[in-house]
Amino acid sequence: MTLPQDPFILLSYVNTQLRDHYSSFADFCDDLDIDPEPLLTKLQKAGFEYDPKQNRFA
């Protein structure tokens, strides 16, 4: 699976997936066989952090 490259579209995609299908970021990454570190880095560089209590990036 190819994730969106634009960080804002990526944010929207990941948050939608987390909201609709996954109970955690780890579950999302495991299910899609994605290395979480590059994804976290890309979203952090755009100013977003994962909030596990809300299960979303903000």
C-alpha positions in Angstrom: 0.0 0.0 0.0 1.2 3.5 -0.9 0.4 6.2 1.7 -0.2 9.8 0.6 3.0 11.8 0.4 1.5 15.2 1.3 1.6 15.4 5.1 -1.9 17.0 5.4 -3.5 14.4 3.2 -1.5 11.7 5.1 -2.8 13.1 8.4 -6.4 13.0 7.1 -6.0 9.5 5.8 -4.4 8.1 8.9 -6.9 9.8 11.3 -9.8 8.5 9.2 -8.4 4.9 9.3 -7.7 5.2 13.1 -11.3 6.5 13.7 -13.0 4.0 11.5 -11.0 0.8 11.7 -8.2 0.7 14.4 -8.1 1.0 18.1 -4.4 2.2 18.0 -1.7 3.5 15.8 0.2 0.2 16.4 -2.7 -1.8 15.2 -2.9 0.4 12.0 0.8 -0.1 11.3 0.7 -3.8 12.0 -2.3 -4.5 9.8 -1.0 -2.5 6.9 2.6 -3.8 7.4 3.9 -0.2 7.8 7.1 0.8 9.6 5.7 3.3 12.1 8.9 5.4 12.6 9.1 7.0 9.1 5.3 7.8 9.3 5.7 9.3 12.8 8.7 11.3 11.7 6.8 12.7 8.6 3.8 13.7 10.7 5.9 15.2 13.5 7.9 17.3 11.0 4.5 18.7 9.9 3.7 19.5 13.5 1.4 16.6 14.4 1.7 14.2 17.4 -0.2 11.0 18.1 -2.5 11.1 21.1 -3.2 7.5 22.2 -6.1 8.6 24.4 -7.9 10.1 21.5 -6.4 7.6 19.0 -5.5 10.4 16.5 -2.9 12.8 15.4 -3.4 16.4 16.2 
